[in-house]
Amino acid sequence: VVTGASAGIGRAVAVGPAKQGARVGATARRAELLESLKNEIRAAGGTVETAVADVADRGAITDAVRPLADRLGVPDLVIANAGVGRSL
């Protein structure tokens, strides 16, 4: 499972292993970019499931990851790529 998978490092971390046969769960805030990621991975023959969620919302990320686990199995690895910024 990769958080922040819709762009940049998170996208690369999701795409690379998926194209090599890993089953990938991907979360991010932007549904349209997750759809693009899903299309890219599936076009390459990879397995991916996606869920829209913002890691700043604990409930949303929990609700997103549970269905991913139901569809893909318990994750072997979670890459917490997305971050949360806070002003001091």
Secondary structure as the mmCIF struct_conf table of DSSP 4:
data_model
#
loop_
_struct_conf.conf_type_id
_struct_conf.id
_struct_conf.beg_label_comp_id
_struct_conf.beg_label_asym_id
_struct_conf.beg_label_seq_id
_struct_conf.end_label_comp_id
_struct_conf.end_label_asym_id
_struct_conf.end_label_seq_id
STRN STRN1 VAL A 2 THR A 3
BEND BEND1 GLY A 4 GLY A 4
TURN_TY1_P TURN_TY1_P1 ALA A 5 SER A 6
BEND BEND2 ALA A 7 ALA A 7
HELX_RH_AL_P HELX_RH_AL_P1 GLY A 8 LYS A 19
TURN_TY1_P TURN_TY1_P2 GLN A 20 GLY A 21
STRN STRN2 ARG A 23 ALA A 28
BEND BEND3 ARG A 29 ARG A 29
HELX_RH_AL_P HELX_RH_AL_P2 ALA A 31 ALA A 43
TURN_TY1_P TURN_TY1_P3 ALA A 44 GLY A 45
STRN STRN3 THR A 47 VAL A 52
TURN_TY1_P TURN_TY1_P4 VAL A 55 ALA A 56
BEND BEND4 ASP A 57 ASP A 57
HELX_RH_AL_P HELX_RH_AL_P3 ARG A 58 LEU A 72
BEND BEND5 VAL A 74 VAL A 74
BEND BEND6 ASP A 76 ASP A 76
STRN STRN4 ILE A 79 ILE A 79
#
